């Protein structure tokens, strides 16, 4: 994944988390996205923080968990 793709995906997460759409801010969409991501993070049994949610979205949380299992 190139640096530009990485930054784009991080910006996409931020926009979804805040509910930013081309038509403005959509609070319902933000809450739905947060609930979706938090449920996945909860299943991984890690604290439900924005940082952990962002790590999950970027694939970093899964990589950390795989690395922890191998050691």
N, CA, C and O atoms as a GROMACS GRO file, in nm:
protein
  284
    1UNK      N    1   0.086  -0.117   0.000
    1UNK     CA    2   0.000   0.000   0.000
    1UNK      C    3   0.090   0.123   0.000
    1UNK      O    4   0.175   0.138   0.088
    2UNK      N    5   0.072   0.210  -0.096
    2UNK     CA    6   0.155   0.330  -0.105
    2UNK      C    7   0.114   0.431   0.002
    2UNK      O    8   0.007   0.420   0.062
    3UNK      N    9   0.199   0.529   0.023
    3UNK     CA   10   0.173   0.631   0.124
    3UNK      C   11   0.046   0.710   0.090
    3UNK      O   12  -0.030   0.747   0.179
    4UNK      N   13   0.024   0.734  -0.038
    4UNK     CA   14  -0.094   0.810  -0.080
    4UNK      C   15  -0.222   0.730  -0.052
    4UNK      O   16  -0.320   0.786  -0.002
    5UNK      N   17  -0.221   0.600  -0.083
    5UNK     CA   18  -0.337   0.514  -0.055
    5UNK      C   19  -0.362   0.506   0.095
    5UNK      O   20  -0.476   0.506   0.141
    6UNK      N   21  -0.253   0.499   0.171
    6UNK     CA   22  -0.261   0.491   0.317
    6UNK      C   23  -0.328   0.617   0.372
    6UNK      O   24  -0.418   0.608   0.455
    7UNK      N   25  -0.284   0.734   0.325
    7UNK     CA   26  -0.342   0.861   0.370
    7UNK      C   27  -0.487   0.874   0.326
    7UNK      O   28  -0.569   0.928   0.400
    8UNK      N   29  -0.520   0.826   0.207
    8UNK     CA   30  -0.657   0.831   0.157
    8UNK      C   31  -0.748   0.745   0.243
    8UNK      O   32  -0.859   0.786   0.276
    9UNK      N   33  -0.702   0.627   0.278
    9UNK     CA   34  -0.783   0.538   0.360
    9UNK      C   35  -0.802   0.596   0.500
    9UNK      O   36  -0.911   0.585   0.558
   10UNK      N   37  -0.698   0.658   0.556
   10UNK     CA   38  -0.708   0.722   0.688
   10UNK      C   39  -0.806   0.841   0.681
   10UNK      O   40  -0.884   0.861   0.774
   11UNK      N   41  -0.801   0.917   0.574
   11UNK     CA   42  -0.894   1.030   0.557
   11UNK      C   43  -1.036   0.978   0.540
   11UNK      O   44  -1.131   1.039   0.591
   12UNK      N   45  -1.052   0.867   0.470
   12UNK     CA   46  -1.184   0.807   0.452
   12UNK      C   47  -1.241   0.766   0.588
   12UNK      O   48  -1.358   0.789   0.616
   13UNK      N   49  -1.158   0.705   0.672
   13UNK     CA   50  -1.204   0.666   0.806
   13UNK      C   51  -1.249   0.789   0.884
   13UNK      O   52  -1.356   0.789   0.945
   14UNK      N   53  -1.168   0.893   0.881
   14UNK     CA   54  -1.200   1.015   0.955
   14UNK      C   55  -1.332   1.076   0.908
   14UNK      O   56  -1.414   1.118   0.990
   15UNK      N   57  -1.352   1.079   0.777
   15UNK     CA   58  -1.477   1.133   0.722
   15UNK      C   59  -1.597   1.047   0.762
   15UNK      O   60  -1.701   1.101   0.799
   16UNK      N   61  -1.583   0.916   0.754
   16UNK     CA   62  -1.693   0.828   0.794
   16UNK      C   63  -1.721   0.839   0.943
   16UNK      O   64  -1.836   0.841   0.985
   17UNK      N   65  -1.616   0.846   1.024
   17UNK     CA   66  -1.630   0.855   1.169
   17UNK      C   67  -1.706   0.984   1.207
   17UNK      O   68  -1.789   0.984   1.297
   18UNK      N   69  -1.675   1.093   1.137
   18UNK     CA   70  -1.738   1.222   1.165
   18UNK      C   71  -1.868   1.242   1.087
   18UNK      O   72  -1.938   1.341   1.110
   19UNK      N   73  -1.901   1.152   0.996
   19UNK     CA   74  -2.025   1.161   0.919
   19UNK      C   75  -2.020   1.265   0.809
   19UNK      O   76  -2.124   1.318   0.768
   20UNK      N   77  -1.902   1.296   0.760
   20UNK     CA   78  -1.887   1.398   0.657
   20UNK      C   79  -1.920   1.337   0.521
   20UNK      O   80  -1.860   1.238   0.479
   21UNK      N   81  -2.017   1.398   0.453
   21UNK     CA   82  -2.059   1.353   0.320
   21UNK      C   83  -2.048   1.472   0.225
   21UNK      O   84  -2.029   1.585   0.269
   22UNK      N   85  -2.061   1.449   0.096
   22UNK     CA   86  -2.057   1.562   0.001
   22UNK      C   87  -2.168   1.665   0.027
   22UNK      O   88  -2.154   1.782  -0.008
   23UNK      N   89  -2.278   1.622   0.088
   23UNK     CA   90  -2.389   1.714   0.114
   23UNK      C   91  -2.380   1.780   0.251
   23UNK      O   92  -2.466   1.860   0.287
   24UNK      N   93  -2.277   1.746   0.329
   24UNK     CA   94  -2.263   1.803   0.462
   24UNK      C   95  -2.240   1.694   0.565
   24UNK      O   96  -2.192   1.586   0.531
   25UNK      N   97  -2.274   1.723   0.690
   25UNK     CA   98  -2.253   1.627   0.799
   25UNK      C   99  -2.381   1.548   0.822
   25UNK      O  100  -2.489   1.605   0.837
   26UNK      N  101  -2.368   1.416   0.824
   26UNK     CA  102  -2.481   1.327   0.846
   26UNK      C  103  -2.455   1.248   0.974
   26UNK      O  104  -2.382   1.149   0.974
   27UNK      N  105  -2.514   1.292   1.083
   27UNK     CA  106  -2.491   1.231   1.214
   27UNK      C  107  -2.535   1.085   1.218
   27UNK      O  108  -2.469   1.002   1.280
   28UNK      N  109  -2.645   1.052   1.154
   28UNK     CA  110  -2.695   0.915   1.152
   28UNK      C  111  -2.594   0.822   1.086
   28UNK      O  112  -2.570   0.712   1.135
   29UNK      N  113  -2.537   0.866   0.976
   29UNK     CA  114  -2.437   0.784   0.906
   29UNK      C  115  -2.313   0.764   0.993
   29UNK      O  116  -2.255   0.655   0.995
   30UNK      N  117  -2.273   0.868   1.066
   30UNK     CA  118  -2.157   0.857   1.155
   30UNK      C  119  -2.184   0.756   1.266
   30UNK      O  120  -2.098   0.673   1.296
   31UNK      N  121  -2.301   0.763   1.327
   31UNK     CA  122  -2.334   0.671   1.436
   31UNK      C  123  -2.341   0.526   1.386
   31UNK      O  124  -2.297   0.434   1.455
   32UNK      N  125  -2.397   0.508   1.268
   32UNK     CA  126  -2.407   0.373   1.211
   32UNK      C  127  -2.267   0.316   1.184
   32UNK      O  128  -2.240   0.200   1.213
   33UNK      N  129  -2.180   0.397   1.127
   33UNK     CA  130  -2.043   0.353   1.099
   33UNK      C  131  -1.969   0.321   1.228
   33UNK      O  132  -1.902   0.218   1.238
   34UNK      N  133  -1.982   0.409   1.329
   34UNK     CA  134  -1.915   0.386   1.456
   34UNK      C  135  -1.961   0.256   1.520
   34UNK      O  136  -1.880   0.179   1.572
   35UNK      N  137  -2.091   0.231   1.517
   35UNK     CA  138  -2.145   0.109   1.575
   35UNK      C  139  -2.089  -0.014   1.502
   35UNK      O  140  -2.052  -0.112   1.565
   36UNK      N  141  -2.083  -0.007   1.371
   36UNK     CA  142  -2.031  -0.116   1.289
   36UNK      C  143  -1.885  -0.148   1.324
   36UNK      O  144  -1.849  -0.263   1.348
   37UNK      N  145  -1.802  -0.044   1.328
   37UNK     CA  146  -1.660  -0.063   1.356
   37UNK      C  147  -1.639  -0.109   1.500
   37UNK      O  148  -1.560  -0.199   1.527
   38UNK      N  149  -1.711  -0.046   1.594
   38UNK     CA  150  -1.695  -0.083   1.735
   38UNK      C  151  -1.732  -0.228   1.761
   38UNK      O  152  -1.669  -0.294   1.844
   39UNK      N  153  -1.831  -0.278   1.691
   39UNK     CA  154  -1.870  -0.418   1.709
   39UNK      C  155  -1.756  -0.511   1.667
   39UNK      O  156  -1.730  -0.612   1.733
   40UNK      N  157  -1.689  -0.479   1.558
   40UNK     CA  158  -1.576  -0.560   1.513
   40UNK      C  159  -1.461  -0.552   1.613
   40UNK      O  160  -1.396  -0.652   1.643
   41UNK      N  161  -1.435  -0.431   1.664
   41UNK     CA  162  -1.326  -0.414   1.761
   41UNK      C  163  -1.361  -0.486   1.892
   41UNK      O  164  -1.273  -0.547   1.953
   42UNK      N  165  -1.487  -0.479   1.933
   42UNK     CA  166  -1.530  -0.548   2.055
   42UNK      C  167  -1.504  -0.698   2.045
   42UNK      O  168  -1.463  -0.760   2.143
   43UNK      N  169  -1.529  -0.754   1.928
   43UNK     CA  170  -1.508  -0.898   1.908
   43UNK      C  171  -1.361  -0.936   1.919
   43UNK      O  172  -1.328  -1.051   1.947
   44UNK      N  173  -1.272  -0.840   1.895
   44UNK     CA  174  -1.128  -0.865   1.908
   44UNK      C  175  -1.083  -0.854   2.054
   44UNK      O  176  -0.968  -0.881   2.085
   45UNK      N  177  -1.176  -0.813   2.142
   45UNK     CA  178  -1.149  -0.800   2.286
   45UNK      C  179  -1.039  -0.699   2.316
   45UNK      O  180  -0.949  -0.726   2.396
   46UNK      N  181  -1.048  -0.584   2.252
   46UNK     CA  182  -0.959  -0.471   2.282
   46UNK      C  183  -1.046  -0.352   2.320
   46UNK      O  184  -1.164  -0.349   2.285
   47UNK      N  185  -0.991  -0.253   2.391
   47UNK     CA  186  -1.071  -0.137   2.432
   47UNK      C  187  -1.135  -0.065   2.313
   47UNK      O  188  -1.076  -0.056   2.206
   48UNK      N  189  -1.256  -0.015   2.335
   48UNK     CA  190  -1.331   0.052   2.228
   48UNK      C  191  -1.293   0.200   2.222
   48UNK      O  192  -1.367   0.286   2.270
   49UNK      N  193  -1.177   0.228   2.164
   49UNK     CA  194  -1.134   0.366   2.147
   49UNK      C  195  -1.130   0.399   1.999
   49UNK      O  196  -1.126   0.310   1.914
   50UNK      N  197  -1.130   0.528   1.968
   50UNK     CA  198  -1.122   0.569   1.829
   50UNK      C  199  -0.991   0.519   1.766
   50UNK      O  200  -0.988   0.478   1.650
   51UNK      N  201  -0.885   0.522   1.844
   51UNK     CA  202  -0.755   0.476   1.793
   51UNK      C  203  -0.760   0.330   1.753
   51UNK      O  204  -0.712   0.293   1.646
   52UNK      N  205  -0.820   0.246   1.839
   52UNK     CA  206  -0.831   0.104   1.805
   52UNK      C  207  -0.924   0.082   1.687
   52UNK      O  208  -0.901  -0.007   1.605
   53UNK      N  209  -1.030   0.162   1.678
   53UNK     CA  210  -1.121   0.151   1.564
   53UNK      C  211  -1.048   0.188   1.434
   53UNK      O  212  -1.066   0.123   1.331
   54UNK      N  213  -0.966   0.292   1.442
   54UNK     CA  214  -0.890   0.333   1.324
   54UNK      C  215  -0.788   0.226   1.287
   54UNK      O  216  -0.768   0.198   1.169
   55UNK      N  217  -0.723   0.166   1.386
   55UNK     CA  218  -0.628   0.057   1.359
   55UNK      C  219  -0.699  -0.059   1.291
   55UNK      O  220  -0.644  -0.120   1.199
   56UNK      N  221  -0.821  -0.090   1.336
   56UNK     CA  222  -0.897  -0.198   1.274
   56UNK      C  223  -0.925  -0.165   1.128
   56UNK      O  224  -0.906  -0.249   1.040
   57UNK      N  225  -0.971  -0.043   1.101
   57UNK     CA  226  -1.004   0.001   0.965
   57UNK      C  227  -0.882  -0.007   0.873
   57UNK      O  228  -0.894  -0.045   0.757
   58UNK      N  229  -0.765   0.028   0.927
   58UNK     CA  230  -0.643   0.030   0.847
   58UNK      C  231  -0.580  -0.110   0.836
   58UNK      O  232  -0.487  -0.129   0.758
   59UNK      N  233  -0.629  -0.207   0.914
   59UNK     CA  234  -0.574  -0.341   0.910
   59UNK      C  235  -0.458  -0.361   1.006
   59UNK      O  236  -0.399  -0.469   1.011
   60UNK      N  237  -0.423  -0.258   1.082
   60UNK     CA  238  -0.310  -0.265   1.173
   60UNK      C  239  -0.342  -0.352   1.294
   60UNK      O  240  -0.255  -0.425   1.343
   61UNK      N  241  -0.464  -0.346   1.344
   61UNK     CA  242  -0.504  -0.422   1.461
   61UNK      C  243  -0.496  -0.573   1.433
   61UNK      O  244  -0.447  -0.650   1.517
   62UNK      N  245  -0.543  -0.614   1.317
   62UNK     CA  246  -0.538  -0.755   1.281
   62UNK      C  247  -0.392  -0.802   1.270
   62UNK      O  248  -0.358  -0.912   1.314
   63UNK      N  249  -0.308  -0.716   1.212
   63UNK     CA  250  -0.165  -0.751   1.196
   63UNK      C  251  -0.099  -0.765   1.334
   63UNK      O  252  -0.022  -0.858   1.356
   64UNK      N  253  -0.129  -0.672   1.425
   64UNK     CA  254  -0.073  -0.680   1.560
   64UNK      C  255  -0.116  -0.808   1.630
   64UNK      O  256  -0.036  -0.872   1.698
   65UNK      N  257  -0.242  -0.846   1.612
   65UNK     CA  258  -0.292  -0.967   1.676
   65UNK      C  259  -0.227  -1.093   1.618
   65UNK      O  260  -0.195  -1.186   1.691
   66UNK      N  261  -0.208  -1.095   1.485
   66UNK     CA  262  -0.140  -1.209   1.422
   66UNK      C  263   0.005  -1.219   1.470
   66UNK      O  264   0.054  -1.328   1.499
   67UNK      N  265   0.072  -1.104   1.480
   67UNK     CA  266   0.210  -1.103   1.527
   67UNK      C  267   0.219  -1.150   1.672
   67UNK      O  268   0.314  -1.220   1.708
   68UNK      N  269   0.123  -1.113   1.755
   68UNK     CA  270   0.123  -1.153   1.895
   68UNK      C  271   0.101  -1.304   1.910
   68UNK      O  272   0.154  -1.365   2.003
   69UNK      N  273   0.024  -1.362   1.820
   69UNK     CA  274  -0.003  -1.506   1.825
   69UNK      C  275   0.119  -1.589   1.787
   69UNK      O  276   0.135  -1.701   1.836
   70UNK      N  277   0.205  -1.536   1.702
   70UNK     CA  278   0.318  -1.613   1.655
   70UNK      C  279   0.432  -1.618   1.757
   70UNK      O  280   0.519  -1.704   1.749
   71UNK      N  281   0.431  -1.526   1.853
   71UNK     CA  282   0.538  -1.524   1.954
   71UNK      C  283   0.494  -1.584   2.082
   71UNK      O  284   0.573  -1.591   2.177
   0.00000   0.00000   0.00000
